[in-house]
Amino acid sequence: MSLKRFDLHSTFVGCPVYWQNFITHLQNENDMWDRDVSVPIIQRELKPYSGRYHMAGSEPNDYIEFDTEQQFTLFVLRWS
Protein backbone atom coordinates (compact mmCIF):
# COMPACT_ATOMS: atom_id res chain seq x y z
CA MET A 1 0.00 0.00 0.00
CA SER A 2 1.39 3.38 -1.06
CA LEU A 3 0.06 6.33 0.93
CA LYS A 4 -0.60 9.65 -0.79
CA ARG A 5 -0.92 12.94 1.05
CA PHE A 6 -1.22 16.64 0.49
CA ASP A 7 -0.45 19.45 2.89
CA LEU A 8 -2.93 22.15 3.79
CA HIS A 9 -1.78 25.75 3.77
CA SER A 10 -2.17 27.87 6.88
CA THR A 11 -4.81 29.92 5.04
CA PHE A 12 -7.87 28.56 3.23
CA VAL A 13 -7.08 30.36 -0.04
CA GLY A 14 -3.60 28.83 -0.02
CA CYS A 15 -5.03 25.30 0.01
CA PRO A 16 -5.56 23.33 -3.21
CA VAL A 17 -8.76 24.24 -5.08
CA TYR A 18 -10.12 20.72 -4.66
CA TRP A 19 -9.83 21.09 -0.88
CA GLN A 20 -11.51 24.51 -0.98
CA ASN A 21 -14.37 23.03 -3.03
CA PHE A 22 -14.73 20.09 -0.64
CA ILE A 23 -14.88 22.32 2.44
CA THR A 24 -17.25 24.81 0.79
CA HIS A 25 -19.56 21.92 -0.09
CA LEU A 26 -19.50 20.70 3.52
CA GLN A 27 -20.24 24.20 4.81
CA ASN A 28 -23.22 24.52 2.49
CA GLU A 29 -24.48 21.01 3.18
CA ASN A 30 -24.31 21.52 6.94
CA ASP A 31 -25.54 25.15 7.04
CA MET A 32 -22.11 26.25 8.22
CA TRP A 33 -21.26 28.76 5.49
CA ASP A 34 -19.98 31.27 8.03
CA ARG A 35 -17.73 29.01 10.14
CA ASP A 36 -15.29 26.13 10.16
CA VAL A 37 -16.33 22.56 9.47
CA SER A 38 -15.57 20.28 12.42
CA VAL A 39 -12.88 17.62 12.18
CA PRO A 40 -15.39 14.78 12.81
CA ILE A 41 -17.44 15.91 9.79
CA ILE A 42 -14.30 16.16 7.64
CA GLN A 43 -13.20 12.66 8.75
CA ARG A 44 -16.64 11.22 7.99
CA GLU A 45 -16.72 12.77 4.51
CA LEU A 46 -13.16 11.66 3.67
CA LYS A 47 -13.91 8.06 4.62
CA PRO A 48 -15.41 7.04 1.20
CA TYR A 49 -12.06 8.05 -0.34
CA SER A 50 -10.07 6.26 2.41
CA GLY A 51 -8.78 9.67 3.38
CA ARG A 52 -7.88 11.03 6.79
CA TYR A 53 -7.35 14.51 8.15
CA HIS A 54 -4.21 14.88 10.29
CA MET A 55 -3.59 17.84 12.55
CA ALA A 56 -0.10 19.27 12.26
CA GLY A 57 1.50 17.94 15.42
CA SER A 58 5.21 17.88 14.55
CA GLU A 59 4.50 18.68 10.89
CA PRO A 60 4.53 22.30 9.67
CA ASN A 61 0.91 22.09 8.42
CA ASP A 62 -2.19 19.93 8.74
CA TYR A 63 -2.41 17.36 5.96
CA ILE A 64 -4.75 14.91 4.28
CA GLU A 65 -3.63 11.34 3.69
CA PHE A 66 -5.13 8.65 1.43
CA ASP A 67 -4.38 4.94 1.39
CA THR A 68 -3.59 4.90 -2.34
CA GLU A 69 -2.85 7.17 -5.26
CA GLN A 70 -6.10 6.00 -6.88
CA GLN A 71 -8.21 7.13 -3.92
CA PHE A 72 -6.45 10.49 -3.92
CA THR A 73 -7.12 10.80 -7.66
CA LEU A 74 -10.82 10.05 -7.16
CA PHE A 75 -10.99 12.77 -4.51
CA VAL A 76 -9.26 15.32 -6.77
CA LEU A 77 -11.46 14.44 -9.76
CA ARG A 78 -14.62 14.77 -7.67
CA TRP A 79 -13.73 18.10 -6.05
CA SER A 80 -11.73 19.91 -8.78
MIFI-267478 format. One record per atom (N, C-alpha, C): residue number from 0; residue in three letters; atom name; x, y, z. Coordinates in steps of 0.001 Angstrom, whole numbers. Layout:
<torros>
{bator: NUM, marlo: Ala, roza: CA, c1: X, c2: Y, c3: Z}
...
</torros>
This chain:
<torros>
{bator: 0, marlo: Met, roza: N, c1: 846, c2: -1174, c3: 0}
{bator: 0, marlo: Met, roza: CA, c1: 0, c2: 0, c3: 0}
{bator: 0, marlo: Met, roza: C, c1: 895, c2: 1243, c3: 0}
{bator: 1, marlo: Ser, roza: N, c1: 622, c2: 2143, c3: -920}
{bator: 1, marlo: Ser, roza: CA, c1: 1390, c2: 3377, c3: -1056}
{bator: 1, marlo: Ser, roza: C, c1: 513, c2: 4558, c3: -651}
{bator: 2, marlo: Leu, roza: N, c1: 847, c2: 5205, c3: 444}
{bator: 2, marlo: Leu, roza: CA, c1: 60, c2: 6333, c3: 929}
{bator: 2, marlo: Leu, roza: C, c1: 331, c2: 7577, c3: 95}
{bator: 3, marlo: Lys, roza: N, c1: -700, c2: 8387, c3: -69}
{bator: 3, marlo: Lys, roza: CA, c1: -598, c2: 9655, c3: -791}
{bator: 3, marlo: Lys, roza: C, c1: -1136, c2: 10738, c3: 127}
{bator: 4, marlo: Arg, roza: N, c1: -456, c2: 11856, c3: 200}
{bator: 4, marlo: Arg, roza: CA, c1: -916, c2: 12939, c3: 1054}
{bator: 4, marlo: Arg, roza: C, c1: -723, c2: 14288, c3: 381}
{bator: 5, marlo: Phe, roza: N, c1: -1476, c2: 15260, c3: 877}
{bator: 5, marlo: Phe, roza: CA, c1: -1220, c2: 16643, c3: 487}
{bator: 5, marlo: Phe, roza: C, c1: -1329, c2: 17516, c3: 1716}
{bator: 6, marlo: Asp, roza: N, c1: -473, c2: 18524, c3: 1767}
{bator: 6, marlo: Asp, roza: CA, c1: -445, c2: 19453, c3: 2889}
{bator: 6, marlo: Asp, roza: C, c1: -1466, c2: 20551, c3: 2692}
{bator: 7, marlo: Leu, roza: N, c1: -2016, c2: 21014, c3: 3807}
{bator: 7, marlo: Leu, roza: CA, c1: -2932, c2: 22149, c3: 3792}
{bator: 7, marlo: Leu, roza: C, c1: -2149, c2: 23396, c3: 4166}
{bator: 8, marlo: His, roza: N, c1: -2429, c2: 24477, c3: 3494}
{bator: 8, marlo: His, roza: CA, c1: -1781, c2: 25747, c3: 3766}
{bator: 8, marlo: His, roza: C, c1: -2372, c2: 26336, c3: 5040}
{bator: 9, marlo: Ser, roza: N, c1: -1663, c2: 27248, c3: 5652}
{bator: 9, marlo: Ser, roza: CA, c1: -2166, c2: 27866, c3: 6882}
{bator: 9, marlo: Ser, roza: C, c1: -3383, c2: 28757, c3: 6639}
{bator: 10, marlo: Thr, roza: N, c1: -3609, c2: 29152, c3: 5377}
{bator: 10, marlo: Thr, roza: CA, c1: -4811, c2: 29915, c3: 5037}
{bator: 10, marlo: Thr, roza: C, c1: -5648, c2: 29103, c3: 4047}
{bator: 11, marlo: Phe, roza: N, c1: -6955, c2: 29301, c3: 4096}
{bator: 11, marlo: Phe, roza: CA, c1: -7866, c2: 28560, c3: 3226}
{bator: 11, marlo: Phe, roza: C, c1: -7556, c2: 28800, c3: 1752}
{bator: 12, marlo: Val, roza: N, c1: -7332, c2: 30054, c3: 1376}
{bator: 12, marlo: Val, roza: CA, c1: -7085, c2: 30364, c3: -39}
{bator: 12, marlo: Val, roza: C, c1: -5757, c2: 29808, c3: -529}
{bator: 13, marlo: Gly, roza: N, c1: -4874, c2: 29441, c3: 373}
{bator: 13, marlo: Gly, roza: CA, c1: -3604, c2: 28834, c3: -16}
{bator: 13, marlo: Gly, roza: C, c1: -3697, c2: 27330, c3: -214}
{bator: 14, marlo: Cys, roza: N, c1: -4834, c2: 26745, c3: 163}
{bator: 14, marlo: Cys, roza: CA, c1: -5034, c2: 25301, c3: 13}
{bator: 14, marlo: Cys, roza: C, c1: -5391, c2: 24974, c3: -1439}
{bator: 15, marlo: Pro, roza: N, c1: -5181, c2: 23728, c3: -1848}
{bator: 15, marlo: Pro, roza: CA, c1: -5561, c2: 23331, c3: -3211}
{bator: 15, marlo: Pro, roza: C, c1: -7050, c2: 23596, c3: -3460}
{bator: 16, marlo: Val, roza: N, c1: -7381, c2: 23924, c3: -4701}
{bator: 16, marlo: Val, roza: CA, c1: -8762, c2: 24238, c3: -5078}
{bator: 16, marlo: Val, roza: C, c1: -9695, c2: 23076, c3: -4749}
{bator: 17, marlo: Tyr, roza: N, c1: -9244, c2: 21847, c3: -4959}
{bator: 17, marlo: Tyr, roza: CA, c1: -10118, c2: 20716, c3: -4665}
{bator: 17, marlo: Tyr, roza: C, c1: -10448, c2: 20654, c3: -3172}
{bator: 18, marlo: Trp, roza: N, c1: -9535, c2: 21049, c3: -2307}
{bator: 18, marlo: Trp, roza: CA, c1: -9827, c2: 21090, c3: -878}
{bator: 18, marlo: Trp, roza: C, c1: -10799, c2: 22230, c3: -559}
{bator: 19, marlo: Gln, roza: N, c1: -10592, c2: 23383, c3: -1169}
{bator: 19, marlo: Gln, roza: CA, c1: -11510, c2: 24507, c3: -979}
{bator: 19, marlo: Gln, roza: C, c1: -12928, c2: 24123, c3: -1401}
{bator: 20, marlo: Asn, roza: N, c1: -13053, c2: 23457, c3: -2544}
{bator: 20, marlo: Asn, roza: CA, c1: -14369, c2: 23031, c3: -3033}
{bator: 20, marlo: Asn, roza: C, c1: -15018, c2: 22027, c3: -2079}
{bator: 21, marlo: Phe, roza: N, c1: -14240, c2: 21093, c3: -1585}
{bator: 21, marlo: Phe, roza: CA, c1: -14728, c2: 20088, c3: -644}
{bator: 21, marlo: Phe, roza: C, c1: -15256, c2: 20752, c3: 629}
{bator: 22, marlo: Ile, roza: N, c1: -14475, c2: 21649, c3: 1206}
{bator: 22, marlo: Ile, roza: CA, c1: -14878, c2: 22320, c3: 2444}
{bator: 22, marlo: Ile, roza: C, c1: -16086, c2: 23221, c3: 2205}
{bator: 23, marlo: Thr, roza: N, c1: -16112, c2: 23951, c3: 1110}
{bator: 23, marlo: Thr, roza: CA, c1: -17255, c2: 24812, c3: 795}
{bator: 23, marlo: Thr, roza: C, c1: -18526, c2: 23978, c3: 667}
{bator: 24, marlo: His, roza: N, c1: -18417, c2: 22831, c3: 23}
{bator: 24, marlo: His, roza: CA, c1: -19561, c2: 21924, c3: -90}
{bator: 24, marlo: His, roza: C, c1: -20049, c2: 21489, c3: 1298}
{bator: 25, marlo: Leu, roza: N, c1: -19128, c2: 21116, c3: 2177}
{bator: 25, marlo: Leu, roza: CA, c1: -19505, c2: 20696, c3: 3522}
{bator: 25, marlo: Leu, roza: C, c1: -20141, c2: 21837, c3: 4308}
{bator: 26, marlo: Gln, roza: N, c1: -19633, c2: 23042, c3: 4133}
{bator: 26, marlo: Gln, roza: CA, c1: -20236, c2: 24196, c3: 4808}
{bator: 26, marlo: Gln, roza: C, c1: -21670, c2: 24393, c3: 4339}
{bator: 27, marlo: Asn, roza: N, c1: -21880, c2: 24331, c3: 3039}
{bator: 27, marlo: Asn, roza: CA, c1: -23220, c2: 24522, c3: 2486}
{bator: 27, marlo: Asn, roza: C, c1: -24161, c2: 23399, c3: 2905}
{bator: 28, marlo: Glu, roza: N, c1: -23663, c2: 22178, c3: 2853}
{bator: 28, marlo: Glu, roza: CA, c1: -24477, c2: 21005, c3: 3183}
{bator: 28, marlo: Glu, roza: C, c1: -24892, c2: 20993, c3: 4653}
{bator: 29, marlo: Asn, roza: N, c1: -24064, c2: 21544, c3: 5506}
{bator: 29, marlo: Asn, roza: CA, c1: -24312, c2: 21519, c3: 6942}
{bator: 29, marlo: Asn, roza: C, c1: -24718, c2: 22880, c3: 7503}
{bator: 30, marlo: Asp, roza: N, c1: -25148, c2: 23799, c3: 6622}
{bator: 30, marlo: Asp, roza: CA, c1: -25538, c2: 25151, c3: 7043}
{bator: 30, marlo: Asp, roza: C, c1: -24475, c2: 25808, c3: 7916}
{bator: 31, marlo: Met, roza: N, c1: -23231, c2: 25699, c3: 7469}
{bator: 31, marlo: Met, roza: CA, c1: -22107, c2: 26248, c3: 8222}
{bator: 31, marlo: Met, roza: C, c1: -21319, c2: 27238, c3: 7369}
{bator: 32, marlo: Trp, roza: N, c1: -21967, c2: 27923, c3: 6462}
{bator: 32, marlo: Trp, roza: CA, c1: -21262, c2: 28763, c3: 5494}
{bator: 32, marlo: Trp, roza: C, c1: -20414, c2: 29842, c3: 6146}
{bator: 33, marlo: Asp, roza: N, c1: -20701, c2: 30178, c3: 7388}
{bator: 33, marlo: Asp, roza: CA, c1: -19978, c2: 31269, c3: 8033}
{bator: 33, marlo: Asp, roza: C, c1: -18972, c2: 30804, c3: 9088}
{bator: 34, marlo: Arg, roza: N, c1: -18679, c2: 29481, c3: 9135}
{bator: 34, marlo: Arg, roza: CA, c1: -17728, c2: 29012, c3: 10144}
{bator: 34, marlo: Arg, roza: C, c1: -17025, c2: 27741, c3: 9684}
{bator: 35, marlo: Asp, roza: N, c1: -16083, c2: 27306, c3: 10491}
{bator: 35, marlo: Asp, roza: CA, c1: -15290, c2: 26131, c3: 10155}
{bator: 35, marlo: Asp, roza: C, c1: -16098, c2: 24846, c3: 10252}
{bator: 36, marlo: Val, roza: N, c1: -15729, c2: 23891, c3: 9421}
{bator: 36, marlo: Val, roza: CA, c1: -16328, c2: 22560, c3: 9469}
{bator: 36, marlo: Val, roza: C, c1: -15544, c2: 21763, c3: 10516}
{bator: 37, marlo: Ser, roza: N, c1: -16242, c2: 21025, c3: 11349}
{bator: 37, marlo: Ser, roza: CA, c1: -15571, c2: 20279, c3: 12420}
{bator: 37, marlo: Ser, roza: C, c1: -14754, c2: 19112, c3: 11853}
{bator: 38, marlo: Val, roza: N, c1: -13736, c2: 18739, c3: 12591}
{bator: 38, marlo: Val, roza: CA, c1: -12878, c2: 17617, c3: 12185}
{bator: 38, marlo: Val, roza: C, c1: -13684, c2: 16322, c3: 12069}
{bator: 39, marlo: Pro, roza: N, c1: -14611, c2: 16011, c3: 12991}
{bator: 39, marlo: Pro, roza: CA, c1: -15389, c2: 14776, c3: 12814}
{bator: 39, marlo: Pro, roza: C, c1: -16181, c2: 14742, c3: 11501}
{bator: 40, marlo: Ile, roza: N, c1: -16728, c2: 15864, c3: 11064}
{bator: 40, marlo: Ile, roza: CA, c1: -17437, c2: 15913, c3: 9787}
{bator: 40, marlo: Ile, roza: C, c1: -16466, c2: 15685, c3: 8637}
{bator: 41, marlo: Ile, roza: N, c1: -15317, c2: 16337, c3: 8693}
{bator: 41, marlo: Ile, roza: CA, c1: -14304, c2: 16156, c3: 7640}
{bator: 41, marlo: Ile, roza: C, c1: -13893, c2: 14687, c3: 7577}
{bator: 42, marlo: Gln, roza: N, c1: -13606, c2: 14078, c3: 8727}
{bator: 42, marlo: Gln, roza: CA, c1: -13196, c2: 12664, c3: 8754}
{bator: 42, marlo: Gln, roza: C, c1: -14278, c2: 11773, c3: 8145}
{bator: 43, marlo: Arg, roza: N, c1: -15523, c2: 12021, c3: 8513}
{bator: 43, marlo: Arg, roza: CA, c1: -16636, c2: 11220, c3: 7994}
{bator: 43, marlo: Arg, roza: C, c1: -16723, c2: 11334, c3: 6472}
{bator: 44, marlo: Glu, roza: N, c1: -16573, c2: 12539, c3: 5949}
{bator: 44, marlo: Glu, roza: CA, c1: -16721, c2: 12765, c3: 4510}
{bator: 44, marlo: Glu, roza: C, c1: -15506, c2: 12305, c3: 3714}
{bator: 45, marlo: Leu, roza: N, c1: -14357, c2: 12191, c3: 4345}
{bator: 45, marlo: Leu, roza: CA, c1: -13162, c2: 11663, c3: 3670}
{bator: 45, marlo: Leu, roza: C, c1: -13160, c2: 10137, c3: 3619}
{bator: 46, marlo: Lys, roza: N, c1: -13917, c2: 9519, c3: 4489}
{bator: 46, marlo: Lys, roza: CA, c1: -13910, c2: 8056, c3: 4616}
{bator: 46, marlo: Lys, roza: C, c1: -14192, c2: 7328, c3: 3299}
{bator: 47, marlo: Pro, roza: N, c1: -15170, c2: 7759, c3: 2467}
{bator: 47, marlo: Pro, roza: CA, c1: -15407, c2: 7041, c3: 1203}
{bator: 47, marlo: Pro, roza: C, c1: -14191, c2: 7034, c3: 265}
{bator: 48, marlo: Tyr, roza: N, c1: -13279, c2: 7972, c3: 477}
{bator: 48, marlo: Tyr, roza: CA, c1: -12055, c2: 8052, c3: -336}
{bator: 48, marlo: Tyr, roza: C, c1: -10866, c2: 7417, c3: 394}
{bator: 49, marlo: Ser, roza: N, c1: -11128, c2: 6788, c3: 1531}
{bator: 49, marlo: Ser, roza: CA, c1: -10067, c2: 6258, c3: 2405}
{bator: 49, marlo: Ser, roza: C, c1: -9064, c2: 7351, c3: 2747}
{bator: 50, marlo: Gly, roza: N, c1: -9605, c2: 8535, c3: 3012}
{bator: 50, marlo: Gly, roza: CA, c1: -8783, c2: 9673, c3: 3384}
{bator: 50, marlo: Gly, roza: C, c1: -8924, c2: 9999, c3: 4857}
{bator: 51, marlo: Arg, roza: N, c1: -7893, c2: 10644, c3: 5396}
{bator: 51, marlo: Arg, roza: CA, c1: -7879, c2: 11027, c3: 6795}
{bator: 51, marlo: Arg, roza: C, c1: -7256, c2: 12408, c3: 6951}
{bator: 52, marlo: Tyr, roza: N, c1: -7864, c2: 13192, c3: 7810}
{bator: 52, marlo: Tyr, roza: CA, c1: -7348, c2: 14513, c3: 8153}
{bator: 52, marlo: Tyr, roza: C, c1: -6400, c2: 14354, c3: 9334}
{bator: 53, marlo: His, roza: N, c1: -5195, c2: 14927, c3: 9210}
{bator: 53, marlo: His, roza: CA, c1: -4213, c2: 14876, c3: 10293}
{bator: 53, marlo: His, roza: C, c1: -3872, c2: 16298, c3: 10722}
{bator: 54, marlo: Met, roza: N, c1: -4003, c2: 16545, c3: 12028}
{bator: 54, marlo: Met, roza: CA, c1: -3590, c2: 17843, c3: 12550}
{bator: 54, marlo: Met, roza: C, c1: -2070, c2: 17888, c3: 12588}
{bator: 55, marlo: Ala, roza: N, c1: -1520, c2: 19074, c3: 12465}
{bator: 55, marlo: Ala, roza: CA, c1: -96, c2: 19274, c3: 12257}
{bator: 55, marlo: Ala, roza: C, c1: 804, c2: 18502, c3: 13215}
{bator: 56, marlo: Gly, roza: N, c1: 595, c2: 18600, c3: 14489}
{bator: 56, marlo: Gly, roza: CA, c1: 1504, c2: 17936, c3: 15423}
{bator: 56, marlo: Gly, roza: C, c1: 2933, c2: 18416, c3: 15190}
{bator: 57, marlo: Ser, roza: N, c1: 3818, c2: 17510, c3: 14812}
{bator: 57, marlo: Ser, roza: CA, c1: 5211, c2: 17881, c3: 14551}
{bator: 57, marlo: Ser, roza: C, c1: 5435, c2: 18341, c3: 13109}
{bator: 58, marlo: Glu, roza: N, c1: 4414, c2: 18232, c3: 12282}
{bator: 58, marlo: Glu, roza: CA, c1: 4495, c2: 18682, c3: 10890}
{bator: 58, marlo: Glu, roza: C, c1: 4276, c2: 20197, c3: 10840}
{bator: 59, marlo: Pro, roza: N, c1: 4754, c2: 20855, c3: 9777}
{bator: 59, marlo: Pro, roza: CA, c1: 4526, c2: 22305, c3: 9674}
{bator: 59, marlo: Pro, roza: C, c1: 3063, c2: 22670, c3: 9420}
{bator: 60, marlo: Asn, roza: N, c1: 2313, c2: 21804, c3: 8746}
{bator: 60, marlo: Asn, roza: CA, c1: 910, c2: 22086, c3: 8424}
{bator: 60, marlo: Asn, roza: C, c1: 60, c2: 20838, c3: 8617}
{bator: 61, marlo: Asp, roza: N, c1: -1257, c2: 21054, c3: 8778}
{bator: 61, marlo: Asp, roza: CA, c1: -2189, c2: 19931, c3: 8742}
{bator: 61, marlo: Asp, roza: C, c1: -2068, c2: 19287, c3: 7358}
{bator: 62, marlo: Tyr, roza: N, c1: -2460, c2: 18031, c3: 7258}
{bator: 62, marlo: Tyr, roza: CA, c1: -2407, c2: 17365, c3: 5961}
{bator: 62, marlo: Tyr, roza: C, c1: -3501, c2: 16319, c3: 5844}
{bator: 63, marlo: Ile, roza: N, c1: -3776, c2: 15934, c3: 4599}
{bator: 63, marlo: Ile, roza: CA, c1: -4749, c2: 14906, c3: 4278}
{bator: 63, marlo: Ile, roza: C, c1: -3981, c2: 13741, c3: 3680}
{bator: 64, marlo: Glu, roza: N, c1: -4326, c2: 12537, c3: 4138}
{bator: 64, marlo: Glu, roza: CA, c1: -3630, c2: 11339, c3: 3686}
{bator: 64, marlo: Glu, roza: C, c1: -4645, c2: 10325, c3: 3159}
{bator: 65, marlo: Phe, roza: N, c1: -4301, c2: 9691, c3: 2060}
{bator: 65, marlo: Phe, roza: CA, c1: -5130, c2: 8653, c3: 1431}
{bator: 65, marlo: Phe, roza: C, c1: -4333, c2: 7359, c3: 1399}
{bator: 66, marlo: Asp, roza: N, c1: -5056, c2: 6240, c3: 1411}
{bator: 66, marlo: Asp, roza: CA, c1: -4376, c2: 4943, c3: 1386}
{bator: 66, marlo: Asp, roza: C, c1: -3640, c2: 4698, c3: 78}
{bator: 67, marlo: Thr, roza: N, c1: -4210, c2: 5159, c3: -1040}
{bator: 67, marlo: Thr, roza: CA, c1: -3588, c2: 4895, c3: -2340}
{bator: 67, marlo: Thr, roza: C, c1: -3656, c2: 6129, c3: -3230}
{bator: 68, marlo: Glu, roza: N, c1: -2844, c2: 6119, c3: -4239}
{bator: 68, marlo: Glu, roza: CA, c1: -2851, c2: 7174, c3: -5259}
{bator: 68, marlo: Glu, roza: C, c1: -4205, c2: 7221, c3: -5968}
{bator: 69, marlo: Gln, roza: N, c1: -4801, c2: 6062, c3: -6198}
{bator: 69, marlo: Gln, roza: CA, c1: -6098, c2: 6000, c3: -6880}
{bator: 69, marlo: Gln, roza: C, c1: -7192, c2: 6699, c3: -6067}
{bator: 70, marlo: Gln, roza: N, c1: -7207, c2: 6490, c3: -4763}
{bator: 70, marlo: Gln, roza: CA, c1: -8211, c2: 7135, c3: -3919}
{bator: 70, marlo: Gln, roza: C, c1: -8008, c2: 8649, c3: -3881}
{bator: 71, marlo: Phe, roza: N, c1: -6757, c2: 9066, c3: -3841}
{bator: 71, marlo: Phe, roza: CA, c1: -6453, c2: 10494, c3: -3916}
{bator: 71, marlo: Phe, roza: C, c1: -6946, c2: 11067, c3: -5244}
{bator: 72, marlo: Thr, roza: N, c1: -6688, c2: 10350, c3: -6332}
{bator: 72, marlo: Thr, roza: CA, c1: -7125, c2: 10803, c3: -7661}
{bator: 72, marlo: Thr, roza: C, c1: -8640, c2: 10932, c3: -7734}
{bator: 73, marlo: Leu, roza: N, c1: -9363, c2: 9963, c3: -7179}
{bator: 73, marlo: Leu, roza: CA, c1: -10825, c2: 10050, c3: -7155}
{bator: 73, marlo: Leu, roza: C, c1: -11293, c2: 11292, c3: -6398}
{bator: 74, marlo: Phe, roza: N, c1: -10647, c2: 11581, c3: -5291}
{bator: 74, marlo: Phe, roza: CA, c1: -10992, c2: 12771, c3: -4506}
{bator: 74, marlo: Phe, roza: C, c1: -10757, c2: 14048, c3: -5327}
{bator: 75, marlo: Val, roza: N, c1: -9596, c2: 14127, c3: -5954}
{bator: 75, marlo: Val, roza: CA, c1: -9263, c2: 15323, c3: -6768}
{bator: 75, marlo: Val, roza: C, c1: -10225, c2: 15463, c3: -7928}
{bator: 76, marlo: Leu, roza: N, c1: -10529, c2: 14370, c3: -8619}
{bator: 76, marlo: Leu, roza: CA, c1: -11456, c2: 14443, c3: -9756}
{bator: 76, marlo: Leu, roza: C, c1: -12848, c2: 14888, c3: -9305}
{bator: 77, marlo: Arg, roza: N, c1: -13302, c2: 14413, c3: -8166}
{bator: 77, marlo: Arg, roza: CA, c1: -14623, c2: 14765, c3: -7669}
{bator: 77, marlo: Arg, roza: C, c1: -14708, c2: 16244, c3: -7259}
{bator: 78, marlo: Trp, roza: N, c1: -13656, c2: 16765, c3: -6650}
{bator: 78, marlo: Trp, roza: CA, c1: -13734, c2: 18096, c3: -6055}
{bator: 78, marlo: Trp, roza: C, c1: -12998, c2: 19184, c3: -6821}
{bator: 79, marlo: Ser, roza: N, c1: -12415, c2: 18879, c3: -7967}
{bator: 79, marlo: Ser, roza: CA, c1: -11734, c2: 19911, c3: -8779}
{bator: 79, marlo: Ser, roza: C, c1: -12735, c2: 20715, c3: -9586}
</torros>
